[in-house]
Amino acid sequence: MKLNRRTFLQSTGVALALPWLESMQPAWAKEQAPPKRMVTICNTLGLHAPALFPKKTGADYELTDYLSIIKAHRKDFTLFSGLSHPQQGGEHQCEMSWLSAAPNPGMDGFQNSISVDQYAAGKLGYVTRFPSVSLSSNNTSRSQSYTNSGVMVPAEYRPSRLFAKMFLEGKPKEVARQKQKLAEGRSVLDELLDQTRALLKTAPAADRERLQEYFDSVRIAENDLAEAQAWIDRPKPQVEAKAPLDIFDQTDLIGRIRLLLNLVPLIVQTDSSRVISIVIQHNHGMPQIAGVESEHHNLSHHGRDPKRIEQLLRIERAIMGCFDEFLTAMKTKREAGGTLLDNTLTLLGSNLGNASAHDPRNNPILLAGGGLKHGRYLAHNPKNNTPLCNLFLHMLNQMGLETENFSSSTGELTL
């Protein structure tokens, strides 16, 4: 017998929601296996390389400072060095192109391209209520997610607000208002399509080609609106977790990161989204971490000062501790005979290989989960880096999104 998540135990007028059971199938229940998901986590101030990378490659590498923090998951991740995007730079400007690999960020005439998360979301479509989720660690909506036309997708920085959108039913008036907004959007698009068709009849050849592209983009938007509207009438999943309380103090860097990472297992287990990106911003001031007496950004420019490096290590150890907790949570929650991590490709890394010098080469990259064979340190050429997009390409194909190339990729990087 299959149980619905909205089945209740009822007695004398008291209703008690059942906990999550294997027999309570989510949206992918009709599929042969749980879907593959993608989670990307970027620490924009990098990870101190000597504390991360072992001297020996392969499966029998020695544990370093940072790797010892996640040693319980040694068989669940692969560490890479020698990966980066070509033609990056512009100090911290390469943050915006970490998921897209668009060249020359921050320079005159720069135009971003589609990020790998939005590419995956576009391929998947509205198989979930939210095709993608972008999260930010500070009080801004700046993300690393960009559309096909290079427009940034705003990030959510309040966990409570995202929780409400995903798991709390809106009041009837709020739902009606949302339906009305979608209906109004479709009516505008209908008018645009009518105007485009009329112009196509009289426009010269060059303009007709541009108009056809415009027509196609409007049609895609119209389809997206229709699919989004279909989700409004579907009940939201119920979860045992309580709504998180937002942390408004940006200096509580670790508390804010932990809140974001705690949302991920809820999102993937309820199949609310299969594509999630998280950016750990560089402007949190002086973090509330014992022994840290300067701003995180300033400490990243340590100039090889041992005292400054030790404070930086304290911050990055705490971030790695959050990642350790996240991996544990993803392995604890089970589905279809496996764990959430088994079906979730999780990328932790940075756009900077050496934040002290604003060097975008040799990015620290760690890939966990996804059902891949892990447990090794793979070092690529530190002088002639392998395109990071080669790994992005592998992730896309592992998700079943057949892709021959993505951005600056030169081939698929397999494990």
N, C-alpha and C positions, 0 to 999 in steps of 0.2 A: 504494500500500500504506500502510495506517495502522499506526503503531507504538504500542505501549503503553509508558507511562513505565517500566514494570517489565521491559522488554526489556533483556537484558544481552548484552554481548560476552563470550563464554566461550572460554578456551583454556588447556589444561594445568592445569585446576583453578583458574584465576585469573578472577575476575569483575570487570568494570569497568562501572559505571553509565554509560549514555549521557547526554550533555548534553541540555538541553531543545531539541527540534527542533520546527519548525512542524507536522510530521506527527504529533507526540505530542499528541493532542487532549485537553483537560481535560473537565470535566463538561458544559460547554455545547456540546460538539462537534456534537450533533445539532441545535442551534439554527441559525438562518440567519446570525447574527452574534454576536460576543462580547457578553456581558451588560453592561448599564450598572451601574456601582458608585457608591457615595457614600462620600467620606472627609471628615470634619469635623475641623478642628484649631483649638482655641481657646487663645490666649495670654491668660490671665485678668487680666494686668496691663496689657492694652491695647498699643497701638503709638503712639508719640509722633506726633500728627497733623501738625505742621509738617514732619516728616521723611518722611512718607508721601504726603500728598495734594498733587497738582500744583495750580497756580492755574488752569490751562486744562483744560477738559473735552474730550471727544471722543477721536479716534484720534491726533491729533498733539500730545498733552500732552507737557510737558517732563519728563525724568527727575528724580525727587527723590532724596534720600539713600538711602532704602530701595529705591525702585524701580530704581535703578542696579544694585543687587546682583542683581536677577533680570531684568536687561535682555535676557539671551539668550532669555527666554521671553515677551517682550513680546506676541507674537501668540497666546500660549496662555492668557492670563488677562484678566479684566475687573475693574477696581477700582471699588468703590462707596463713596459717602459718603451721609449722610442717611438711613441705615437703622437701625432699632432696634425693640425690642419696647415696646409701651405699658405703662404702669403698672409700671415696674421701679424699683429703688432698693435700699435696705437695705445700703449700702456694697458689700461683696464678696458679699453674699447672691445677687445676680443671676447669679452663676456657675451656680447650680443650675438656673436657668430659661433659660439661653442657647439650648438646643436645644428647649425646650418652650414658651416664652413665657407660662408661667403667671404671672398677675398678683400683685403684692405679695409677692415672695419675702422671707422672713425676718420677716414680720409675723405677729401672732397669728392663728391659724386658717389659716395658709397651707397649701395642699395642692397639690403639684406635679401636673402632667398629663403625658401621654405625650410623650417627646422625639421629634424628627423621625427620628432614627436608628432608634429602636425601632418607630416607626410603619412605616417602610420595611421593617424586618426582619419585622414581623408580616405585612405584605402579601406579602412574598416567601416566608416560611415556610422549611422545611428543604430548599431547593434546593441548599444548601451544607452542609458539616459544621457550620459555625458560622453561625447566622442573623445574628449581629452580633458585633463585637469592640470592647470599650471598653478604652482604655489610659490610664494616668496617668504623669506624669513624675516623681512623687516616691513615697516609700515608703508610700503609703496606697492603699486601694481606692476612694477617692472618685472618682466619675465625674459626667458630665453626662447620663448615659443613665437614663431613667425609664420605667417600665412604664405601662400604661394606668391603673393604680390609684395612680400616683404613688410607686411604690417604686423606689429607686435600684438600678440594675444595677451590681454591683461591678466596678471596673476592675482590669485586670491591670497590675501595675507592674514585674514581672520578665520581661524579654524572653526569657530562657532557658526559663522555665516555659511561656510561650505557644508558643515554638518547639517544645518537646517535645510539647505537646498536639496541635499541628497536623501535625508532620512525623516524629516518632519513634514507632515501634510500641511499645506497651507489652508487658510480659512477660505470658505466658498467664494467670498468677494475677491480674495487675492488670486485664486485660480481663474476666476472669470476675467479678471483684469489681464492676467497673463495670456489667456486665450485671445482676448481682444487685441492685444499688442501683436500677437502672431498673425491674426487675421488682417490687421491693418498693414503689416509688413507684406503679406501676400498680395493685397490689393494694389499696393504701390508697385510691386514687381510685375503684376499683371499689366498695369498701365505701361511700364517701361518696355515690356515685351511687345505690346501692341505698337508702340512708337518705333521700336527697332525694326519690326517687320515692314512697316511703312517705308522707313528709310532705305532698307535693303533693296527695294524695288527701283529706286532712283539714283542711288549713290554710285560713284565710279568704282572701278574694280578694287583699287587700293583701299578705299574706305569700306567697301563691302567686306573685305577680309577682316579689318579691325572691328567692324560692327558684328561680324559673325562670332569673333572671339568674345566680344561683350555680351552677345546674346547667349553664348554658352555659359558664361560665368553667372549671368542672371538666372538661367535655367537651373544651374547647380544650387544657387542660393534658394530658389523657390522649392526645390526638392528637399533641401535641408530644413526649411521652415515647415514643410508638410510632415517630415519625420519627427521634428521636434514637437509639433503639435500633437502627434499621436501619443507621445510619452506623457502628456499632461493628464490624460484620463486613466493612466495605469497607476495603481497604488505604489507608493514608494516602499522599499524594503524596511522592515523593522529590525533594529539592532538592540542588543542588550546594553551597549555602551551609553553612558550619559553624554550629553552635549558638552564639548570641551569649553573651559573658561579661557578666554583670550588673555594673553600676556601683552600688555601695551608697552611695557618698558623694553626698549630695544637692546639695552645692555644685558638683558637676560637671554643671551644668545642660545645657550644650551636648552633652556626651558622652551624657547620658541621652536627650535629645531625638533625637539622631542614631540611637541604637539603636532607638527606637520607629519612626522614619520608615523605617529600613532594612527593617523587617518588612513594611511595606505592599506593596511590589512582589511579595514572595514570597507574601503572602496572596492578592492579587488574581490573580496569574498562575496559581496552582494552583487558583483558584476555591474557596478554603477559606472565604471569606466575601465578601459583596458590600457590607457596611455596616460601616464602621470609624469610630470616634470617638476622638480623642486630645485630652486636656486637659493643657495646660502650667500646672501649679499655681503659686501665688503665694508659696509658703513654702519656697524653696530656699536661703535665707540669702544669703551673699555669694558670687556665682558666681566660678568659677575662670576669670576673663577678665582679661587684662592691662589695667591702668589702672582697674580697678573696686575700690573700697575701702570699699564699703558694701553692705548687703543690698539685693537687687533690690526688695523691697517698699518699703523706705524711699526708695529712689531714685525710685520711681514717684510718690511724693509730693514732687516736686522743688521746689514753690513757686516755680518759674521761676528757680531758682538756676542760672546757666550751668554751674558746675562739676558740679552734681548731674545736670543734663540731659546733659552730655557723657558721664558714666559710664553713664547710662541708655541713651544712643545706642549705646554700645559693646556693651551686652547685647543690645539689639534688633537691631543689625546682625548679631550672631552668630546670632541666631534666624532672621533672614531668610536668612543664609547656609546654614543647615540646610535651609530651604525651597527654596532654589536647587538644592542637591544633590539633594533629593527629586524636584523636577520633572525634573531631568536624568536621574535613574535611571528615572523613569516614561516618559520619552520614548525612552530608549535601548532598553528592552525592548519587543519587537514581538510582535504577535499579529494573525492574520488580515488582513495587509496594512496594519495600522496600529500604533499604540503603545498601551501600557497607559493613558497619560494620555488618549488619544482616547476611551476608554470609561470613564473614572473622573472623575466630578464631584468636584472637590476644593475645599473651602471653608476658607480661612484667615481668622480674624477674632478678635474679642474681645467680651466682654460689656460692656466699658467703653470709652466714647469718649474720656473724659478721666480716666485713673486717678488723677491728682493730686487731683481733686475728687470722686472716686467717682461720676462722671457716666455713667449708662448710655445716654445718647443719642448719636447719631452714631457708631455702631460702625464701626471699620475693618473692611471686608469685601472680600475678594478671592476670586473664583471662577475656578478654572482647569479646563481639560480638558473632558471630557464630550462632545466633538464639537461644541461650540457655537462661534459666531462671536465671537471675542474681539478684544482689542487696543485697548480703549477705557477711558476713565475716565468713569463716569456719576455725576453729582452730583445727589442729590435734596435736597429742602427741608431745610436744617439746623435750622429752627425747628419745622417740622411734618413730622417724619420719616415716611417710608414704612415700613409694617410689614416687618420682616425676614422674617416668615413668608410674605410674598408671594414672596420669593426661594426660600424653602424649598418652597413650592408648585410653583414652576417646576422645581426639582430633582426633586421626586417625580414630576412628569409626564414629565420627560425620561427618567426611569428606566422609564417605561412603567407606573407605578403610578397609574392614573387617579384623581385626587383633585380635588375641587371646592373644598375649603377645608381649612386646617389651622390650628388654634388661633386666633390673632388676625389671620389673613390677611383682606384686603379684596378680593383679586383677584390674579391671577397676574402676577408681575413678569417680563417677558420681556426678553431682551437685544436 
